[in-house]
Amino acid sequence: MKVTIIDYGIGNIFSVCSAIKKVGHEPFLTKKENDIKKSDLVILPGVGSFDKAAEQLKKNSLDYYLKDYILLERPILGICVGMQLMMSYGEEGEGADGLDLFKGKVKKLKTSGSKLKKIPIPHIAWAKIHNNETLKERNLLQEDDYMYFVHSYNCELENMSEVSSYSFYGGIKLTSSIQKKNICGVQFHPEKSGKSGLKFLKNYIEK
């Protein structure tokens, strides 16, 4: 199986590569169109600012390459900012359009409100996963697993049935994963989430 990691200068690529190796597969780094088309599975990692990540995708024509790959109905997994890039628009930085694979926006986490205690941002913590029951048969995440999060922005989808799991931080309900057909995104870092994260990656690759 050819497991491809998109190398566009954004993200902890080597940590993801190491995790893929730990679950018994050899990762392939690329940003070339033909390599992506020949992949059995693609992973889009990402850390940092949404607008800068979106700029890098477009600079390397990866927005077009990834959309063409998705039409082949093969699996693609977005991690952290990689998941956020799957949305229509991200407000971080100067704001930028995403890949528009999921309708909705990536908005900054609220730090306070009428019913919320003031909480530190970014959200850097382990958080429990709660599965969307309507997607239970297709969800590869284990209910009540804890995953590691590092982020300041949250995906707010128009179609809530595409939210495959959620977590809580203070009084905020977070989108922890999204799923539609062959497209999946996770806000947490499976490569930093110990045994639970590695189990998720293995299940996703070998499903």
DAZI-V396072 format. One record per backbone hydrogen bond with DSSP energy under -0.5 kcal/mol. NH is the residue of the N-H (numbers start at 1). CO is the residue of the C=O. If there is no record, write none. Layout:
# DAZI-V396072
nh:NH co:CO
nh:NH co:CO
This chain:
# DAZI-V396072
nh:3 co:1
nh:3 co:26
nh:4 co:2
nh:4 co:41
nh:5 co:28
nh:6 co:4
nh:6 co:43
nh:7 co:30
nh:8 co:6
nh:13 co:11
nh:16 co:12
nh:17 co:13
nh:18 co:14
nh:19 co:15
nh:20 co:16
nh:21 co:17
nh:22 co:18
nh:23 co:19
nh:24 co:21
nh:25 co:20
nh:27 co:25
nh:28 co:3
nh:30 co:5
nh:36 co:32
nh:37 co:33
nh:38 co:34
nh:39 co:36
nh:40 co:2
nh:41 co:2
nh:42 co:75
nh:43 co:4
nh:44 co:77
nh:45 co:43
nh:53 co:49
nh:54 co:50
nh:55 co:51
nh:56 co:52
nh:57 co:53
nh:58 co:54
nh:59 co:55
nh:60 co:56
nh:61 co:58
nh:62 co:57
nh:63 co:57
nh:65 co:61
nh:66 co:62
nh:67 co:63
nh:68 co:64
nh:69 co:65
nh:70 co:66
nh:71 co:67
nh:72 co:69
nh:73 co:70
nh:74 co:69
nh:75 co:40
nh:76 co:182
nh:77 co:42
nh:78 co:184
nh:79 co:44
nh:80 co:186
nh:80 co:188
nh:81 co:46
nh:82 co:79
nh:83 co:80
nh:84 co:80
nh:85 co:81
nh:86 co:83
nh:87 co:84
nh:88 co:102
nh:88 co:104
nh:89 co:104
nh:90 co:96
nh:91 co:106
nh:95 co:92
nh:96 co:90
nh:98 co:88
nh:99 co:85
nh:100 co:87
nh:101 co:86
nh:102 co:86
nh:105 co:156
nh:106 co:89
nh:107 co:105
nh:107 co:154
nh:109 co:152
nh:113 co:116
nh:116 co:113
nh:119 co:111
nh:123 co:151
nh:124 co:122
nh:125 co:123
nh:125 co:149
nh:127 co:147
nh:129 co:145
nh:130 co:166
nh:132 co:164
nh:133 co:131
nh:135 co:132
nh:136 co:133
nh:138 co:135
nh:139 co:135
nh:144 co:129
nh:145 co:142
nh:147 co:127
nh:149 co:125
nh:149 co:147
nh:151 co:123
nh:154 co:107
nh:156 co:105
nh:156 co:154
nh:157 co:155
nh:158 co:103
nh:159 co:103
nh:160 co:158
nh:162 co:159
nh:163 co:160
nh:164 co:162
nh:164 co:177
nh:165 co:177
nh:166 co:130
nh:167 co:174
nh:169 co:172
nh:172 co:169
nh:174 co:167
nh:174 co:172
nh:176 co:165
nh:176 co:174
nh:177 co:165
nh:178 co:185
nh:179 co:162
nh:180 co:183
nh:183 co:180
nh:184 co:76
nh:185 co:178
nh:186 co:78
nh:187 co:176
nh:188 co:176
nh:189 co:148
nh:190 co:188
nh:192 co:189
nh:193 co:190
nh:196 co:193
nh:197 co:193
nh:198 co:194
nh:199 co:195
nh:200 co:196
nh:201 co:197
nh:202 co:198
nh:203 co:199
nh:204 co:200
nh:205 co:201
nh:206 co:202
nh:207 co:203
